[in-house]
């Protein structure tokens, strides 16, 4: 998670430099982010279940190796399409690696306070990577944006060498005699997620043909329907549909989707505002966003105490409400805002992340059997990545619609930036509503 956090943060800071060096327009630039999300979100469900069936340690080590190779390819790219391809395969490797890593943690600790603390440390580790990535991304981009890809290669290689002796070996997965891998379910699930994420990504692409977008959306929904039918009849389904009937799990995943969409949409918009409209350097941008990384300190220290005292759902709700306030404070942004005017949003966003991200991870894995922990992690990370794709697409679409057309600032000027910033506010407000409904349901259940 530290590796993923530092990788995403460094890349976001380097985006304007990549665009200038490789001659990419804003639509192609958004694909540098979206290709990663497409691979991540498209294969995450399969990756989570594969970890359960083939071994968490094995999947983690294999796909960490793939991550090393294709992150290096991204650093060597001389054309936009090569970089986009490398980001897609890097995202694909994360789709198998991340749920395997999460399942290693959730199966190592019994459900309860110890697992909750472990998951909040996990969330804080991701935030630490993100925080460090903002600063190191700016420093490395000042030398060359290619080091934004080469640095994760060195880190991932170190992690790979450490993982070999340190990660515990998995017990052999229990299988019934004659049980087969659900190949039809795997194919339809992956195809559905790829088409659905692709459709969402194309929504925000300038000049995208509406016909192709609608066709891919229809194809994704058709494959999703086929997947559901296959799983109902399968003796050994890829996804046990009964798991999806859990109200708390569904609310946690919907909350994760909305929270990720708001955060990535906000970060993408603010990065372009600072560098393209204001002319800040990558290092200045990284330092400006650094306060968001306060989550790295608060997630493993403050959040466990709040969860223990007030309960998971109330802490998540507080995180959503705080995020809504944070993003709303940035709505009147002007062309000459000083950093002290931006700082309240940065620090409150970090605090909101500390309150929401880790507890959402807890909520999405609570009550799930050990043999389905990889699947639960895959569902959660699919929600995060689908939300990220949706957030990036919607902020781009809204900003360009508000300004009529793109300009040198990449998002349609100041009017486009302000319009785009309404999207994160709306997303976290909806997330707060979903979480509040869950809290109300819990109260009714307790009274009954």
Helices and strands as residue ranges (DSSP letters): H 2-22, H 26-54, H 56-76, H 80-108, H 113-143, H 147-166, H 183-203, H 210-233, G 241-245, H 247-272, I 273-277, H 282-289, G 290-294, H 295-310, H 312-329, H 339-365, G 370-372, H 373-403, H 413-447
